[in-house]
Amino acid sequence: MIFGDINNLSDMEKILPKPIVKTINYLKSNDFLNMESGVYEIDGKNIYAQVIDTTTKEKSNAKPEVHKKYIDVQFSVEGKEKIGFARDTGNNEVSEDLLEERDIKFYENAENEVDLIMKPGNFAVLFPNDVHRPACSVGEPCNIRKVIVKVNSEIL
């Protein structure tokens, strides 16, 4: 997992893989507050963005998830959310396995989970073995806008 702020990247851009730099440049160059929610292609099925409006929920009401084919770059546009994060230890109880159909597996809980607080401008790069529990509330539930960029791990 890599955590950063879109407005403070000078040290990171030198070491990140080119597809992640391309993703971050896309995030820096778009006005997501004025875009329609939906899916936007950046590089065909290799890199694409999902602009999402949702309401945060209590962490206990959200399932941790992992992906195997795609890396998630989660970017906060508006509002504040908590994302639970842990490396996948292989000890988490599977709630639902949809890896073949939708590249997502849900767990009941995540061993060794810590919380990231995402504010506008923050991004988190979540790799295939990074368990994450997005859209959790910080205090009271609130409306958020976020962008999730999917990067095919095979192009790294």
Buried (B, 14 or more C-beta within 10 A) or exposed (E): BBBBEBEEBEEBEEEBEEBBBBBBBBBEEBEBEEBEEEEBEBBEEBBBBBBBEBEBEEBEEBBBBBBEBBBBBBBBBBBBBBBBBBBBEEEBEEEEEEEEEEBBBBBEBBBEBEEBEBEBBBBBBBBBBBBBBBBBBBEEBEEBBBBBBBBBBEEE
